[in-house]
Amino acid sequence: MAVISKIRNQSGLLIAVIGVAMGLFVLSDLLGTGAGLFQQQETNVAEIRGKKISFQEFEAKVQKEIGGENFDETAREQVRQRVWNVLLQEKIMFQEYEELGLSVSPEELYNSIKNTGPNSIMSQYFTNPQTGQIYEQFRDPRTGGLSSQNVINYVRQVLESDQAETWLPVERAIKLDRLSNKYYNLIKKGLNPSVLEINDELNSRNQKVSFNYVVKNYTSIADDQVEVKDADLKKFYNNHKEEERFTQKETSRGIEYIVFAVTPSQNDVNSLKEELSDLSSKFQASEDDTLFVNDYSDTPFNVRFYKSGQLPLEIDSVAFNGPQDTVYGPIADAGSFKLIKVIGEKVTSDSVKARHILIQMQNPADSTKLKAKADSIKKAINGGVDFALVAATESADKPSAEKGGDLDWFTEGRMVKPFNDACFNGKVGDMPIVKTQFGYHIIEIQEKTKETRKVLAAIIDREIRPSKNTYDNVFNTASSFSINNNNYEAFKTAGAEYGIQTAGYIRENDKALGNLETPRPLIRWAYEASKGDVSEPFEMEDKFVVASLTNIREKGILPLDEIEDLIRVEVLNEKKAEFIKSQVTGKTDLNSIASTLGESVQLADNVSFSDYTIPGIGPEGAILGTLITLQPNHISEPIEGKRGVYIIQLNSLNQMQEAVAEVVTSDLNRGLQSRVDFETFNSLKENANIVDNRGKFY
């Protein structure tokens, strides 16, 4: 009942599962609104297609999905993102579905529930979020996936109970997934490359070209050999500023920040060591070591067997040669202190090789009958019947049945406990019958590694953590720094001692910032502060962060001073290209050009026009475009490329007749269809006039 309850509690989360295709683009696109649009009295989280969504409405949906669970901030943010994805789907896509008359029939819904695939919504619904595994009672032991029959039985049980409403969100998610698939498949079926595109691609693939070339790289010309004036930069900016690369689609901020790490002091180390030293005598006298470990250790149930070399070096030898019920430590090990109590030993193998036949049990009432069947199978095998043949025909564990029941080698603890104990405690050749939650197993122990001596040790491990006093000291240091350096100039000067880090492009809805934990308060501050402001310390797990706002970028065309360094490189290359071309003006012999430039003539052979890059050169589309216009043995005008100036001479243009129309058409079709989900939804979003204010509230 506990598992069923858990499943029902997570049903609200399934509203957000719209399908794999939708996930490709919705999760990656957060739209900023611009700080100027938001005022203190703002109460709307978003606006989509003119429909305002209030904070209260949005938060109510979030809380409904959380359903009273004790989620940390990371998990809550994941829920908020899922709610947002659903809102985008509902507000943007539903109108499309309605206009096309798309629907999901009861038969489709039933088949979606029954025919559960490995990546289906149903699999997600019946998966334990803590383990990532399908709940055991819904797992098909033959495939490891969902059992269709068990799922159908569960759904019927829910619908016939007073909890029927808990199933509605799941049903709705399935319908949304089906609608989404239908919509995008309609578009995909209507897309085909034109005859012109097919012929163009055929020509590109079938033609191979060979040419000689000389290249003079821009980097071979010193920057001081050309002059770049402010007027040159302004001219380039005015000519190119409308290009997408110089346009910012959403607001961003730039900050510099200092991390004041909170690490354990020597007093913290000494204090923990003393605490465990005092605990040692009580651990020595303890009669229930597992309970004692659970009460005092960071790692519960930390009681298991170890072979020589697996315990900390300081006590490994004495643990194997000293008396039992002895406590060793405290021992410093990997950022923690440990108390280790040796309480027993055994001689056993590290690994076992076995095979089995599973007689699956669907109903506990069948136990006696199934045990009798297992006994009968074992008797037949002992009488000479081939184990592998019986496994192939009788075992419910289909993956191993296909290999004659073979499970290969496995280490201790990998199998369920009754199965594990039978294998590791038995001898090679034994054939025990073991009952587990899956049914009855007829096991043949085939091989075991050499037995080694192991000791049973109970371990109390405690991480060395900073104390409250240490936290207070680091906070005081960070706070003093913030107060005493409350403008950017002072921050920059004083911060050199601590190491300043930079985050250049922070979007308003970003959830991550470098390796900082929970950086949302810092990001919100960056959108409320003025340029040059210095923040108070932000506490983030084991550190405090003080930041200064260094840059404010609004939506639209970036100003010249923001991109001057980038533009300067391009203008420099333009000037260098002019300088290089001036050196070869009037020359018509490739060897003479190479000599003048101090370079050599190189060969590019067997180059296809359909290739993105040219071997030995790189992605230089201007070269391919020029080659099409050249006659054999003719030399081109100088070509300004990405990394230098090229002069090329066509040697030959050959028809290879390698590609066929059917293959090209299929490739072009796949390319078109792979873009449908992402580009269609993005196009719809662009026309939805989305205003996203979530960053103001979370």
VEXDO-890118 format. One record per residue: x negated, y negated, z negated of N, C-alpha, C, O in turn; residue in one letter. Coordinates in steps of 0.05 Angstrom, whole numbers, plus 5000, padded with zeros to 4 digits. Example, Ala and Ser with C-alpha at 12.3 -4.5 7.8 and 13.67 -1.06 7.14 Angstrom:
// residues 2
473651144844475450904844473650664844471550664831a474350454858472750214857474249994843473249774839s
This chain:
// residues 698
498450245000500050005000498349755000499149545011m495949774987494249534986493249455014493149225021a492649655031491849605059494049485075493649285089v496449595072498849495086499249205079499949035096i499049145053499448865043497348675056498048455064s494848775058492748615070493448555099493048325109k494348765113494948725141497148515144496948345162i499248535128501448345130500548065124501447875136r498648035104497747765097496247635120496147395123n494947805137493347685159495047655184493947575205q497547715183499147705208499247425220499347395244s499347225202499446945213497046875230497246715248g494747005224492346945239492647025268491246925286l494347225273494547335300495947145319495747185344l497346935309498546745327496446625345496946555368i493946605334491846465349490546635370489046525387a491146885371489747055390491247045416493147205420v490446885434491846835459490747015482492047055502i488347115478487247285499484347215504483446995497g482847405515479947365518479347135537477546975533v481047105558480546895578480746625566479046445571a482746585549483146315537480746255519479946025517m479746455505477546405487475046305500473346185487g474746345526472346265540471945965541469745865543l474245825540473945535543475045375519474045165513f477145475506478445315485476445275462476345055451v475045495454473245465431470945275435469745175416l470245225461467845075466468244775470466344625473s470844695470471344415479472744255457475144285453d471344085444472543905423472443625434470243525441l474643495434474843225446474843005425476443015407l472942815428472842595409474742375417475642365440g475342185399477341985406476141705406477341525417t473741665395472641395393473441275367475741265360g471341175352471941075326473740835326475240785307a473740685348475340445349478340505349479940325342g479140745356482040805358483140875330485640885327l481440935311482341035285482240815264480240675261f484440785250484640595229485140745203485840985203q484740615181485140745155487840865151488141065137q489940745164492640845161493241075180495541165180q491341175195491841395214492941635200491741725180e495141735210496341975197496642205217497642415209t495842165242496142375262493542515267491442395271n493642775266491242935271490642935301488242935309v492642925318492242935347494642835362496742785351a494142795388496342735406495842895432493642865443e497743055440497443215464499943175482502143225474i499443075507501543015525503642825513506042855518r502642635498504342435487505742515461507042355448g505442775453506742875429504742845406502642965406k505542695386503842655362504042885343506242995339k501842965331501743185312500743065286498342995284i502343055266501542935240499743115225499643355229s498342995206496543145188498243345173497343575169f500543265163502243445147503143685163503143915153q503843645188504743865206502344055211502744295209e500043945217497744105223496844265199496344505201f496744135176495744265151497744485143496944685132e500344435147502344645140501844895156502045115145a501144865182500545105198498045245188497845485188k496045085180493545195169494145355144493245585141v495645235126496245365100497845625104497545815089q499545615124501145855130499446085139499846315131k497346025155495546235163493746335141493146575138e492946145123491246225101492846405082491746595071i495346345078497146525064496346575035496746805025g495146385022494346424994491746564989490846604966g490346645011487746775008485646574998485946335003e483646674985481546504973479346474994477246604992n479746295014477746255035475746045028476345845015f473246095036471245885033471545685056473245715073d469945465055470245255074469745345103471145265121e467845525107467245625133469745775144470445735168t470945945128473246095137475645915142477145955161a475945705125478145515129477745365156479745315170r475245295162474845155187475445335211476445245231e474845595208475545775230478645795234479545805256q480045785211483045785213483945525227485745535244v482845295219483645045231483145045261484744945277r480845165269480245175298482245355312483045295335q483045575300485045755312487745615315489045635335r488545465294491045315296490845105319492845075333v488644975321488244785343488444915370489744815388w487245155373487345295398490245365405491045345429n491845445385494645515390496145265399497845275417v495645035386497044785393496444715422498244635437l493844735430493144685458494644865477495744785497l494745115469496245315486499145245488500345245509q500345185465503245135465503944875480505844865496e502444665474503144405486502444375515503744235530k500344525524499444505551500544725569501544675591i500344975559500945205577503845275578504745375599m505345235557508145325557509745195579511445325591f509244945585510644815606510044945633511844975650q507545035637506845175661508345435664509445505685e508445585641509845845641512845815648513945965664y514045615636516945565640517545495669519445585681e515845315680516345235708516045465728517345465749e514345655721513945885739515946115733516046315748l517446095711519246305703517946555693519046775696g515646525681514246755670515446845644516346685628l515647115640516747225615515447495610513947605627s516047605586515047865579517448035572518947965554v517848265585520148435581519648605556517348645548s521848715544521548895521519849135528518349235511p519949235552518349475560515449405560513749555551e514749165570511949075570510949045541508649125535e512548935524511848895496511249165483509249195469l513049365488512749625475510149755485508649875469y509549745511507149865522504649735511502549865507n504749465507502449325495501949415467499649425459s504049485452503649575425502649865425500949935409i503750025442503150315443500350365455498850525444k499750245477497350295492495150105482494249935497n494250155458492349965445489550015456488450235454t488349805468485649825478483649735458484349625437g480949765464478949705444478749405438477749335417p479649235456479448945451482148815450482448565453n484248965445486948865445487548705419486148725399s489748555420490748415397491348615375490948565351i492448845382493149045362490749145347490849175323m488549185361486049265348485149055328484249125306s485348805335484648595316486448585292485548545269q489048635297490948625275490448845254490748805230y489649085264489249305246486249335238485449555230f484749125240481949135232481548985206482648775201t480049115188479448995162477448765167475248805176n478148505160476448285166473848285150471848165158p473848425127471448445111469348635123466948575122q470248855134468449065144468149055174466249165185t470148935188470048945217470849215228470649255253g471849395212472649665220475649685220477049565203q476749855237479649915237480350055211478850235202i482549975199483450105174483650405179484650495200y482750555159482350845163484950985171484851165189e487250915158489651065164490851005192492751135200q489650805206490550745233488450825254488750765278f486250945245484051015263484451295275485151485260r484051325301484151575314481351705311479451605323d481151935296478452055292477252155318474752195319p478852195338477752305363476352085379474252135392r477351845378476251625394474951405378473351245389t475551385353474651165336476250915339475850725324g478150915359479950685363482550725347482650875328g484550575356487150585343488650835351488550925374l490050955331491951175337494551055345495950925329s495351095370497850985380500251065364502050905357s500351325357502651425342502751305314504951235305q500551285301500551155274501350865275502750765257n500550725297501250445300504250425304505550255291v505450585322508250575327509850635302511850505296i508950835287510350905262510350675242512350615229n508050535241507850315222509650085231511049965214y509750025257511349805267514349865261515849685252v515150105266517950185260518550155231520650055223r516650235214517050215185517449925176519149855160q515749745188515949465181518549345190519849195175v519349405215521749285226524249385212526349245212l524149615200526449725185526449645156528349705141e524449495147524249405119525049115117525848985136s524849015092525548735087523148555093523248315088d521048665105518648515113518448475143516348415154q520648515157520648505186519548245197518248245218a519948025182519047765193515947755195514847585209e514547925179511547925180510548025207508247975214t512148165222511348265248511648065270510348085291w513347865266514047675287511547525298511347495322l509647435281507347295292505647475310504547375330p505547725303503947915320505247945347503947935368v507847985346509348025371509047775389508847795413e509147545376508847295391506047275403505847185426r504047355389501347345399501047525423499647455443a502247765422502147955444503447825469502447845491i505747705465507247575487505547355500505347325524k504247195483502646975493500347085509499646965530l499147295500496947415514497847515542496447475562d500147645543501247745568501847515587501247525611r503147295576503747065593501246945604501146865628l499246915588496746795597495446955619494646845639s495447225616494247395637495847375663494647365684n498547365661500147345685499647075699499347065724k499446865684499046595696496446585711496446495734y494246665699491746645712491446845734490046795754y492747075732492647275754494147165779493347225801n496247015774497746895796495846715812495846715837l494346555798492446365811490246525826489546465848i489246725812487046885824487947025850486447035869k490347125850491347265874491747075897491747155921k492046815891492446625913489946495923490046325941g487646575911485146455920483646645938483246885932l482746545961481146695980479246505994480046276001n476846596000474946416014475946386043477146566055p475446156054476146096082474246236101472146326094s475146266126473446386147470846226150468746336154v471045956148468745786150466745846127464345866132l467745876103466045946080464646216083462246246077e466246406093465046676097462846676118460746786114i463446536141461446526162458946376153456746446160n459346156138457046006128455346176109452846166111d456646326092455146496073453746726088451446796082e455046836109453847046125451346936139449247066138l451446706150449146586163446846536143444546586149n447646446119445546386099444146646090441746646086s445746856088444447106079442947256101440947386096r443947226125442747376147440147246158438547376171n439846986153437546846164435246836144435646756121q432946906153430446876136428546696151428246706175k427346516135425646316147422846336135422446406112v420846266152418046256144416945986150417445886172s415545856131414545586137411945536120411545656099f410345366131407945266117408644996104410444856113n407244936082407844676069405444576054403644726046y405444316050403544176033405144026012407143896019v404344045987405743895966403743735949401543835942v404543495944402943325925404743275901406743125903k404043395878405743365855405543075843403442945845n407842985832407842725820405942705797404742495792y405542925782403842925759400942885766399242825749t400242935792397442895800396742605804394442535807s398742435803398342145806398542015778400642045765i396541885769396641755743398741535742399141395762a400041505720402241315717401241025723402740865733d398740975715397840695719397040635748396140405753d397240835766396740775794399140645808398840545830q401440655795403740515806404840325785404340365761v406340125793407439925775410539945774411839935795e411639965751414439975747415239715732414439675709v416939545745417839295733420639335721422039525728k421339155704424039155692426139145714428239265712d425538995735427438965757427839235771430039295780a425739395772426039665784427839845768429539985779d427539825742429239985724432139895726433940065728l432639635727435339535729436639605756438939685757k435039595777436039665803436839965804439040035814k435140135794435740425793438240475776440040625784f438440335753440740365735443340285749445240435748y443340065763445739965776446540145799448940175805n444540275812445140455834446140725826447540865841n445540805801446041085793447841105767448541325759h448540885755449840895729452541035730453541135709k453841045754456441165756456241475757458241615756e453841575759453441865761454241995734453941875713e455242245736456242375712454142405691454742395667e451642445698449542485678449042245661447942265639r449842005670449541765655452141675642452341445632f454141845642456741785631457241965607456942205608t458041845585458541995560461642025558463041835556q462542285557465342335557466642315529469042285527k464942315509465942275481463942125465461642115472e464842025443463041865426461042055413461442295410t458741935406456742085391455141895373455241655377s453842015354452241865335449441995333449142235337r447541835327444841925322443941855294444341635285g442742045280441841995253439042105249438142275264i437641995230435242125219435742185190437242045176e434742405181435342495153433042625140431142735153y433142625114431042745097432442955079434542905068i431143185077432143405061430543425035428143445035v432043405013430843444987431643724977433743764967f429843914981430444194975430444244945428744134930a432344404936432544484908431344764906432544964914v428944784895427645044892427145094862426844904847t427045344854426645404825423945294815421945314828p424145174792421645074779420345304764421445514761s417945244755416545454739418045514713418045734703q419345304702421045354678423345544685424045714668n424545514709426645704717425645984719426946174710d423246014730422046284733421546404705422246634700v420346244688419646344661422146414645422246614630n424246254648426746294634428046564642428946714625s428146614668429446864677427747104669428847304660l425147084670423447304662423747364633423847594625k424047154617424447194588427147324582427447494565e429247234598431947344594431947644600433147804585e430647724622430548014629428748174609429348404604l426748044599425048184579426748244554426548464543s428448054546430148104523432248324529433148464511d433048344555435148534563433948824565435449014565l431348844567430049104573430749314552431249544559s430649234526431149434505434049534505434549764500s435949354512438749434514439149624538440649814536k437749564560437849744583436750024576437750224585f434650024560433350274552435350444536435350684538q436850304519438750454501441450514514443050654503a441950404538444550434551445050724557443350874566s447550814552448351094559449851104585450051314597e450950884594452250864620450750664638451350434638d448850774652447050594667448450444690447850214696d450250584704451750454726453350214716453350004728t454750254693456350034682454449804673455149574677l452249874661450349674652449249514676449049264675f448549644697447549514722449749324733449149104740v452249424734454349254744454849004728455648804738n454349024702454748794684452548584687453148344684d450148674693447848484691446348444718444648264719y446848594738445348574763446748414784449248414785s445248284802446448144825447548354844449448294859d446348584845447148804864448649014847447349164832t451249044850452749254835452149534845451249564868p452649734828452250014835449450064847449150234865f447449924836444749944847443350184833441350144819n444350424838443350664826443050874849445150954859v440650944856440351144878437551274877435851194860r437051464894434551604895432551464913433251344933f430051464904427851344919425551544921424951694903y424251544944421851704947419451524942419651284942k417051644939414651494933414151294956414251364979s413551054948413050834967415350654970415050434983g417750724960420050554964420550364941421950174943q419350424917419650244894417450034895415450074909l417749814881415649614880412949734873412749914856p410749634886408149754884407149774855405749964847l407949574838406849574811407749814794406349894776e410049924801411050144784411550404799412350604788i410950404825411550644841410150894830411451104827d407650874823406151104814407151194786407551434781s407451004768408251074740411051174739411751334722v412751074758415551174758415751464765417551604755a413851564782413851844790412252024771412452264772f410751904753409152064735409752014705408852164688n411351804699412051744671414551894662415852044678g415251864637417551994626420151874637420251644645p422352044637424951944646426151764624425251754601q428251614632429651424615427751204605427951104583d425851134622423950914616424650674633425150694657t424550434620425150184634422450044641420850004623v422149964666419749814674420549534683422649494695y418849344676419349074684419748884661419348964638g420348624667421248514693418848504713416648434706p419548564738417648564760418548364781420848374790i416748184789417347994810417348134837415348264843a419448104852419548244878421448094897423948084892d420347984919421947854940423947644929426247654936a422947454913424547234903426447314881428347164875g425947544868427647624845425947754824423647824829s427147804801425947964781427648224778430048214781f426248444773427648704771426948854746424648854737k428948974734428549174713429349444726431449474737l427449634723427849894737427750114716425850144701i429950274715430150494696430250754711432050804727k428250924706428151194719429851384702429251424679v431851504714433751664698434051954708435552104697i432652024729432852294739431152344763429852154772g431152584774429552644798430752884812432353034800e430052924838430753164852428953194876427553004884k428853434887427353484911429353534934430953714933v429253364955431153384976430053285002427853165002t431453325024430653235050431552945055433352845042s430052815074430852545082433152555102434852385103d433052755120435052775142435853065146434453255140s438353085158439453345164440553345192441653145201v440153565206441353605232443653815229443154035219k446053735238448353915234450253895257450153705272a452154085258454354065276456854145261456654285241r459254065271461654125256464054155275463954075298h466054285263468654305277470754185258470954265235i472253985267474153845250476953945255477953935278l478254045235481054115236482553885223482653865199i483753715240484953465230487453515214489153695221q487853365193490153385175491853135178490952925170m494253165189496152935192497852915168498652695160q498553135155500353145132499153305110498353535114n498853185086497653335063499053595057497853775046p501553625065503053875060501954105077502454335071a500354035098499254235115496554345105495354505119d495654245082492954305073492454605072490354695081s494154755060493755045056493555185083491755355087t495355115101495355245128492755175143491655345157k491854925141489454835155486954965143485055035158l486954995117484655135104484455425114482255525119k486755555116486755825126485755835155484356025162a486455635171485455635199482455595199481055725215k481455415182478555375180477055635172475055705183a478255775152477056035144476956235167475056375171d479156235182479356415205477256355226475956535237s476856095232474856015252472056085242470456175258i471456035217468856105206468356405208466156485216k470356565202470056855204469456935232467857115237k470856815252470356885280467556815288466256965303a466556575279463856495286461856685274459856765287i462256765249460456955236460557225250458657385249n462757275264463057535278461857525306461957715321g460757295314459457275340460557075360459357035381g462856955354463956755372462156505372461156425352v461756395396459956165399461055915386463355835392d459555795367460355555352460955325371463055195369f459255285391459555055409462155085425463554885430a462755325434465155365449467655315433469555195443l467655405407469955345390470255045385472454935384v467954915380468054625375469254475399470854295395a468454565423469454425447472454455451473754275462a473654675441476454725445478154665421480554605424t477054675397478654655372478154395356479954315341e475854275359475154055341476653795349476853735372s477753655328479153405333477253175336478052955344a474653215330472653005333471553025362469553155367d472952905381472452935409469552855417468352995433k468552625407465752555416463752765410462052825427p463852895386461953105380462853365393461153535399s465453415396466453655409465353695437464653915445a465053465451463953475478461053565478460053655499e459753555455456953645453456753895436454753945423k458954055435458954295419458954255390458154425374g460054015381460253955353457753825342457553765318g455753775359453153675350453353385339454453215352d452253345315452253085302449452965302448952735293l447453115313444653025314443652985285444853085266d441452845282440252795256441652555243442452365256w442052565216443052345201441852345174441052545162f441552095163440352065137442452075115444852055120t441552095090443352115067444951865064443851645066e447551895060449351665055450851575080452651405078g450151685104451551605128454251735131456051615143r454551975121457052115123458752075098457651985077m461352135099463052115075461852305054460652505061v462352245029460852385007461152685007459052825005k463552805009463653095008462053225031460753425027p462153105055460753205078457753175073456153355078f456952935064454152875058452953075038450853185042n454353115015453353284994453053575003451153704996d454953665019454853945028452353985046451054195045a451653785062449453805081446753785066444853945071c446553595048443953545035443453735012441153785004f445553845000445154044979445054324989444254504974n445854375014445754645025443154715037441254555037g443054965048440555065060441055095090443355115099k438855095105439055135134440355405139439555605128v442355405157443855655163446455675148448155825156g446855515127449355525112451655425130451155265148d454055515125456355425139458655365120460655515119m458455145104460555085085463054975099462854855120p465355005086467854875094468354655074468554705050i468654415084468954175066471454025074472053985097v472853935053475253775058474553485053473453405033k475353305073475053015070477652895077479653025082t477752625078480252495085481052535114483252485121q479152635130479752695158480952965163482153015183f480453155144481453425147479353625137477753555119g479253855149477354065141475154075162475654085186y472654085152470254105169468954375165468354455142h468454515187466754745186463954655195463554585218i462054645177459454525181457354745184457254935168i455654715204453254885205450754715202450254535217e449254775180446854625175444654745192443854975187i443654595212441754705231438854665224437154845226q438154415216435454355208435354145186437253985183e433154145171432753935151429853855151428054025156k429353605146426553515144425353625119426753725101t422753615117421253725094422253595068422653345067k422753755048423753655023421553495008419253585008e422353274997420453114981421753044954424153054951t419952984935420852914908421852634908420552454919r424152584896425352324893426152274865426952464850k425952024856426851954829429451794832429851634850v431251834812433751684810433251444793432551464770l433551204805432950954790435350774790436750734810a435850654766437850454763436350184762434550154746a437149994779435649744782437449504776439549474789i436549334758437849074754436148874768433848834761i437248744789435748534803437148264799439648244801d435548064794436647794790435047594806432547574803r436347464824435047264841434047034824435446944805e431646934830430546704816431846454828431146374850i433646334812435146104822434445854806433645864783r434745624819434245374805436445324784438745394788p435645214761437445154739438944894744438244744762s440944834727442344584729440444354725440744144738k438544384707436644164702434944114727434343884733n434244324741432744284766434344144787433343964801t436944224790438744084808438943794802438743624819y439243734776439443454767436943294774437143064783d434643414770432143274776431943204806431042984813n432643404823432443354852434443144861433942974877v436943164849438942964856438042684848438342494863f436842654825435842394816433742294835433642054841n431942464844429942384863431142284889430442074900t433142434900434442364925436042104921436041924938a437442074898439041834893437241594891437941384901s434941614877433141394875432041304902431741064908s431441504919430441444946432541284961431941084974f435141374959437241234974437640954964437940774981s437540914938437940644927435640454934436140224941i433240554932430840384936430140344965428540174971n431340504983430740475012433340465027434040645042n434840245023437640235033437940105060440140015067n435740095076435940005104434040185120432340315109n434440175146433040365163429940335161428440525160y429040085161426140035161424940155136422840285138e426140105113425040215088425340525088423540665079a427540625098428040915100425741035116424641245108f425140925139423141025157420341035144418941225146k419740815130417040795118416740985095414841145093t418640975076418541145052419041445059417941625045a420541495080421241775086419041935098419142175098g416941795108414641945120413442145100412442345108a413642075075412542255054414042515052412842725045e416642515058418242745055418742905081419443145080y418242775103418742895129421542825139423542905127g421642675161424242585172425042765195423442825213i427542845195428643015217430642845232431842655222q431042915258432742765276434942935287434543155295t437342815287439642935301440642725320441942525312a440142755346440642545365443442505375444242285381g444942725378447642715390449642865373449943105377y450942725355452842855338455642765347456242525348i457342965353460142895361461842895336461243025316r464042745338465742705314466842955302467242975278e467443155319468543405309466543625306467343855302n464043575308462043775305462143905277462743765257d461744165276461744305251459044395242458644475219k457044385261454344465254452444235259452844065276a450344235243448244025245445644145237445044175213l444044235256441544365250442044605232443844765238g440344635212440744855193442044765167441744895146n443444545168444844445144447444585140448944635159l447944665115450444795108452644585103452144365092e455044645112457344465108456744165113456844015094t456044095137455143815142457443625148456943395155p459943715146462243535154462243275139462643065152r461843265112461743005099459742815110460242575113p457342915118455242755130456142645157455642415164l457442825173458242735200460442525198460442335213i462342565179464442355175463142095167463941885176r461142105150459741855141458541715166458641475168w457341875184456041765207458041605225457241415239a460541685224462541555240463941325226465641175237y463241285200464341065185462240855179462940625173e459640925182457440745175456840555198457740595221a455240355192454140165212451240245218449940365201s450440175241447640235249445640125229445739895222k443840295220441840215201442540275172440840265155g445040355167445840425140444440675130443640845146d444040695104442840925091444941045072446240905057v445241305074447341445058446541495030444141485023s448541565013447941684987447241974992447642075014e446242114972445542394976448042564980449942544966p447842745000449942945005448943204995446743295003f450543334978449643604968450543814988452843824996e448643984996449144195015447744455005445344495010m449244614991448144864980445744814963445944704941e443344884973440944864957439244624965436744634964d440544404973439044174981440843924979443243934978k439443694978440843434980439743295005437343315011f441543155019440743025045441442735044443642655036v439442565051439842275053439342205083437342285094v441142055095441042005123441141705129442141545113a440241625152440541355162441641365191440741525207s443641205196444941195222443241035241442740795237l442241165263440341045281441540965308440440805322t443841095315444841045341447841085342448941265329n449240905356452140925361452640925391452040725404i453741145401454341155430457341195433458441385423r458541015447461441025452461841165479460041205495e464341245484465041365510464541175533464740935530k463841295556463541135580460641135590459041305582g460040935606457340925618455340835597455740645583i453140985594451140925574449640675582449040635605l449040495563447640255569444740315577443740535571p443440135591440740175601438840245578437140415582l438940105556437040155534437240435523435340535511d439540565526439840845516438441045534437641255524e438240985559437141185578434741075593433841195613i433540865582431240745596428940935600427640935621e428341105579426041285581426541495603424741555618d429041585606429741785627429441655654428341765673l430541415656430441265682427541205690426841215713i425941125670423141055676421641285690420141235708r422141525681420841765693421641785723419941835740v424241745728425141775756424141545773423441585796e424041305762423041075778420041115783419041055804v418641215763415741275766415341475789413541435806l417041685790416741875812417441755839416141825859n419341575839420041445865417641275874416941285898e416341135856414040965863411641145872410241075891k411341375858409141555866409741675893407941715909k412341735899413041845925412341645947411341715968a412941385942412241185962409241175966408341145989e407741195944404841185946403741425962401941395979f404841665957403941905971404641886001402941946018i407041796007407941776035406141576050405641616074k405341366037403641166050400941276059399741176077s400041486045397441606051397541786076395441836088q399941876084400042066106401641946130402342086148v402141686129403741566151402241596177399841536180t403641696197402541726224401141986229400442046252g400642146208399242396212401242616220403442636210k400442786240402242986251401043266249402243456260t398743296236397443556234397543636204396543486187d398543866198398943956170396243986156396043916132l394144086169391544116157390343846150389043806130n390743646169389743376164391143246141389943116124s393743296139395343186116394343306090394043166070i393843566090392943706066390243586057389743546034a388443546076385843436070386043156059384643096039s387742996071388042716061389142716032388242556016t390942896026392142895999390443055979391143065955l388343185988386743355970388143605961387743705940g389843705979391343955973390844155995389144116012e392144395993391744606013394444666026396544616015s394344796050396744886063397545156051395945336048v400145176044401145416032403345536049404645396065q403845796045405845936061408246016043407846126021l410645976053413046086041414346266061415246176082a414546516055415446716075417946856066418446886042d419546946085421947106080423846966060424847086042n424346706065426046546048428946546059429246506083v430846596042433646596050434946336043434446216023s436746246061438145996056440246026034441145826023f440846276027442746316005441446325977442846335957s438746315977437346325951437546055938437445845950d437746065911437845815895435045685894434845445894y433045855891430345755889428545865911429146085922t426445725918424545815938422145925924420945795907i421446175929419146295915416646125917415846035939p415446075894413045915893413545615892411645455887g416045535897416645245898418745175877418344985861i420945325876423045265857425545165871425845195895g427445055856430044965867429844705881430544495870p428944705906428544465922430444475946429644545968e432944395941434944405962434344235986435144296009g432844015982432243826004430443966025430643906048a428844156016427144306035428844486052428444486077i430644636040432344806056434044656076434444736098l435044426067436644256084435044156108436044136130g432444086104430743996125430044216145429844176169t429544456134428744686151430844736173430144816195l433344706166435544756186435244576210436044656232i434144336207433944146228431444166245431244046266t429444326235426844336248426744546271428144746270l425144486291424444676312421844816304420244696290q421345066313418845206306416445036313416244916334p414445036294411844896297412044596294410044456296n414444496289414744206284414244146255414844306237h413243906250412643816222414743616214415543446229i415643636189417643456178416543196170414143166166s418343006166417642756151417142836122418143036113e415642666107415342726078418042756064419842586067p418242956047420743016033420342966003418543085991i421942795992421742735963423242965948425742975948e421743135935422943355920423043295890422543065882g423643495875423943455846421243435832421043285812k419243575842416743565828414443445845412243415835r415043375870413043255886414043185914416443215920g412243095931412843035959411843275976409643365973v413643375993413043606010412943516040414543346048y411143636055411143616084411243906093409444066085i413143986110413444266117413344296148413744116163i412544546156412444616184413744886188412945086176q415844896204417345136208415745326226414745256247l415445576216414045786232416045946248415745986272n418146056234420046226248422746236233422846196209s424846286248427546316237428646576248429146596272l428946776231429647046240432447136231433247076209n433847266249436447386242435947666231435047836245q436647706205436047956191438348156194437848396192m440848066198443148236200443348436177443848676180q443048326153443248496129446048486116447048696109e447148246114449748216100452048286119451848236143a454148396108456548456124458848296112458848216089v460848236130463048056122464548156098465347996081a465048426096466648526073465248476047466548396027e462548516046461048476021461048176014461548105991v460648006034460547716029463247626019463447466000v465447716032468147636024468647715995469747565979t467847965988468248065961466747895941467747825919s464247825947462547665929463747385925463847285903d464647265947465846995945468447005929468946825914l469947215933472447245917471847265887473247135871n469847425880469247455852468347185840468947115818r466747035856465846775847468146585842468146435822g470146585860472446415857474046485832474846315816l474546745829476246845807474946805780476346765760q472346825779470946785753471246505743470846455719s471946315760472146035752475045955744475445745734r476946135750479746055748480545985719481545765715v480046155700480946115673479845855662481345685651d477245825664475945585652476745325666477545135653f476545325693477045075707479944995708480544755707e481745195709484545125709485344995683486644785683t484645115661485445005635484044735630485344555620f481544705638480244445635481644235651481944005642n482544305675483944105692486544025679487343795678s488044225667490544165653489943985629491543805622l487844045615487143885591486543595598487343415584k485043565620484343285628486843115634486842875630e488943255643491443105649493343095625495542985627n492543215602494243225579493842985560495242955540a491842815567491342575550491042645521492442535504n489142825515488842925488487242725471485142625479i488342665448486942505427486542685403488442775391v484042735396483342925374482242765351479942675352d483842745329482942605305482142785282481942695259n481743045288481243225266478743145249478743195225r476843035263474442955249474842745227473142695210g477142605228477742405208478842525182478842405161k479742775184481042905161479543135149479843195126f477843265166476443505156473443475160471943655153y
